């Protein structure tokens, strides 16, 4: 069950806001028992992670997201009342890779004894594989954190989440394992459909110029090229000289479509589109889930299906295989796993 943080904050008492934890916080050997209702209380950050955690935890955990959808996760600063949730959570799942440092710091200051902060991306990706690029220069020390846009890493995220749930709630191990199997099959189905459909894109067109550089790991694993990102490291607009360089690059490489963000409209990308004749597609999503809460498309799977279809259409391909991927994963039969 997913709850938005606004509900959790309303329920939290003021006395919990600055509660500090004991010195044994985060110790793998000090796993706390589930809440009195039998469910682990799990806090998460960005929506794709919240979705994957919910897919694995199902109705055996209570999931509460911290970062509101449509928020710039790189600059998000948690409000003080978020400490109320963090002081009660059994597990806090964050992406890591320096994406949510303020939230991680708040968690470390407030989590109860036996609770754990799990940096999923940091557990999944060795430092030797970090990617530094346009928006994430190595000189700043923050690698590109957007692993979840790559299906291969999404499956690894799910395996980390499964293993943590099983460790903390072993009586429901089969339930978490079955949910993981279902999720993993969907990831595989999506990946295969993507590979088939991207093959319909004209040769040389698998090139991405985006508002935000969220596809570096995806591009590396699936054979795409990221030629640039409009949003620099400080999340301001690029300089006129940087815009001119991007215009020259788009013209030289004959990029048919440049991709903006639905959440962050970009006049710069519109300008580049006008100057080059490239189509400006403004609806790409980094972590803002499509559809409404409760709908099948309002999920990690729905997010990535939408983005891949949008990118392939924009670059001249067709998506009959991706179109056929259902975002309804189905629920594990709860009767098999009573509370």
Number of C-alpha atoms within 10 A of each C-alpha: 13 19 13 13 20 15 10 17 18 11 11 18 11 13 8 17 18 18 17 17 18 13 10 13 19 20 13 14 8 14 18 18 14 16 14 7 10 13 19 22 21 26 27 27 22 23 24 26 24 23 20 22 26 24 24 24 27 19 17 24 22 20 27 24 24 26 21 16 16 16 14 17 17 14 13 16 14 15 11 11 19 23 26 24 26 31 24 20 28 25 26 25 22 25 26 20 22 18 23 22 17 14 23 22 10 20 25 19 18 25 28 24 20 21 29 24 22 20 20 22 24 16 15 17 15 9 11 6 9 16 17 17 18 17 22 18 15 14 8 10 11 18 21 23 26 22 23 25 25 21 24 18 21 22 21 19 22 24 21 17 24 23 16 17 24 17 14 19 20 13 12 17 17 13 25 26 18 16 23 23 17 17 22 19 14 20 21 14 16 23 18 13 20 23 14 15 21 26 14 15 19 12 8 12 20 23 22 24 21 24 26 22 24 22 21 21 23 20 17 13 12 16 12 18 17 21 16 22 23 26 19 20 18 11 13 9 16 16 12 10 9 13 17 14 13 20 20 15 16 25 16 10 12 15 23 20 25 25 27 25 18 16 17 16 13 18 11 18 28 18 14 22 21 13 14 19 16 21 18 20 19 20 17 24 23 25 24 22 22 20 13 10 11 9 12 17 20 19 28 27 27 20 23 25 22 19 17 20 22 20 22 22 17 22 23 16 19 19 20 13 17 22 15 11 16 15 18 13 14 11 12 15 10 12 7 9 13 9 12
